Amino acid sequence: MTIDRDLVTRKLVLILRDLDTLATLSSRTVGDFVASSLDQAVAERLLDRIIGRMIDVNYHLLTAVGRFESTN
């Protein structure tokens, strides 16, 4: 299997977009962030998406170089 550069690039672009969105939350004070369940939910969801995409990229790279076999 070869590395799908388009897949990796697409996932990395999406990760960077989510990181940019997440960075906008850093302008809030800790107190304001903790007081806002909406901000917390947004941050949690963005981190979930970022981590999921990182796992996707790592899985793809590991299977492409033959270092990991799917159990499915």
Secondary structure as the mmCIF struct_conf table of DSSP 4:
data_model
#
loop_
_struct_conf.conf_type_id
_struct_conf.id
_struct_conf.beg_label_comp_id
_struct_conf.beg_label_asym_id
_struct_conf.beg_label_seq_id
_struct_conf.end_label_comp_id
_struct_conf.end_label_asym_id
_struct_conf.end_label_seq_id
HELX_RH_AL_P HELX_RH_AL_P1 ARG A 5 THR A 24
HELX_RH_3T_P HELX_RH_3T_P1 LEU A 25 SER A 27
BEND BEND1 ARG A 28 ARG A 28
HELX_RH_AL_P HELX_RH_AL_P2 VAL A 30 ALA A 35
HELX_RH_AL_P HELX_RH_AL_P3 SER A 37 ALA A 64
TURN_TY1_P TURN_TY1_P1 VAL A 65 GLY A 66
BEND BEND2 ARG A 67 ARG A 67
#
